[in-house]
Amino acid sequence: YDECLGDWHSLSMQVMNHAGVVTEKVWYNFEPGRLHWHRLAGRNSTDRQRIRRRAETWSRRYREMGSAERLAILAGIMGVEAGEHEAAG
């Protein structure tokens, strides 16, 4: 794989399986650190565009916040993802 996928990024890690600790390697063809989730979210191209635009707006507003406000917002979002906050209703 190293030869065939030489221009791809890879990540090696130690994992435990039934035979003991082994090294596994994962190859990926996207730029690490570059977000690309909006390409996968949504039902169609219009929905994906709406999601991308919303993400760009939220990202810009988040960057404009002060450090303490960003941390408070992030904690709230993480709480929702962890199931700690119930939906208002």
C-alpha positions as CSV (number, residue, x, y, z in Angstrom):
1,Y,0.0,0.0,0.0
2,D,2.8,2.4,0.7
3,E,3.9,2.1,-2.9
4,C,0.4,2.3,-4.5
5,L,-0.8,5.0,-2.2
6,G,2.4,7.0,-1.9
7,D,0.8,10.4,-2.5
8,W,-1.9,9.7,0.2
9,H,-1.6,10.7,3.8
10,S,-1.4,7.9,6.4
11,L,-1.6,7.3,10.1
12,S,0.0,4.4,12.0
13,M,-1.2,3.4,15.4
14,Q,-0.8,0.6,17.9
15,V,-4.0,-1.3,18.6
16,M,-4.9,-4.4,20.6
17,N,-6.5,-7.4,18.8
18,H,-6.9,-11.1,19.6
19,A,-3.2,-11.6,18.7
20,G,-1.9,-8.8,21.0
21,V,-0.6,-5.4,20.2
22,V,-0.2,-4.8,16.5
23,T,0.5,-1.7,14.3
24,E,-2.3,-0.7,11.9
25,K,-2.0,1.9,9.2
26,V,-4.8,3.9,7.7
27,W,-4.5,5.8,4.4
28,Y,-6.7,8.8,3.5
29,N,-6.7,11.0,0.4
30,F,-7.9,14.3,2.0
31,E,-5.9,17.1,3.5
32,P,-5.6,16.6,7.3
33,G,-7.1,19.4,9.3
34,R,-9.2,20.7,6.4
35,L,-12.9,20.5,7.1
36,H,-15.0,18.9,4.4
37,W,-18.1,17.7,6.3
38,H,-20.4,20.1,4.5
39,R,-19.8,18.1,1.3
40,L,-21.4,15.1,2.9
41,A,-24.2,16.7,4.9
42,G,-27.6,17.3,3.4
43,R,-30.1,15.6,1.1
44,N,-29.1,17.4,-2.1
45,S,-26.9,20.2,-3.5
46,T,-29.2,22.9,-2.3
47,D,-29.3,21.5,1.2
48,R,-25.5,21.1,1.3
49,Q,-25.1,24.7,0.1
50,R,-27.5,25.9,2.9
51,I,-25.5,23.9,5.5
52,R,-22.1,25.2,4.2
53,R,-23.3,28.8,4.3
54,R,-24.7,28.3,7.8
55,A,-21.4,26.8,9.0
56,E,-19.5,29.7,7.5
57,T,-21.7,32.2,9.3
58,W,-21.5,30.4,12.6
59,S,-17.7,30.0,12.2
60,R,-17.3,33.7,11.5
61,R,-19.4,34.7,14.5
62,Y,-17.6,32.3,16.7
63,R,-14.2,33.7,15.7
64,E,-15.4,37.2,16.6
65,M,-16.3,36.2,20.1
66,G,-14.1,36.7,23.1
67,S,-12.3,33.7,24.6
68,A,-14.6,33.2,27.6
69,E,-17.7,33.4,25.4
70,R,-16.2,30.9,22.9
71,L,-15.5,28.5,25.7
72,A,-19.0,28.9,27.1
73,I,-20.6,28.3,23.7
74,L,-18.4,25.3,23.0
75,A,-19.3,23.8,26.4
76,G,-23.0,24.2,25.5
77,I,-22.5,22.5,22.1
78,M,-20.5,19.7,23.6
79,G,-23.3,19.2,26.2
80,V,-25.9,18.9,23.5
81,E,-23.7,16.3,21.7
82,A,-23.3,14.4,25.0
83,G,-27.1,14.4,25.5
84,E,-26.9,16.6,28.6
85,H,-29.3,19.3,27.4
86,E,-32.9,18.6,26.5
87,A,-34.6,20.3,23.6
88,A,-36.7,23.3,24.6
89,G,-40.4,22.7,24.2
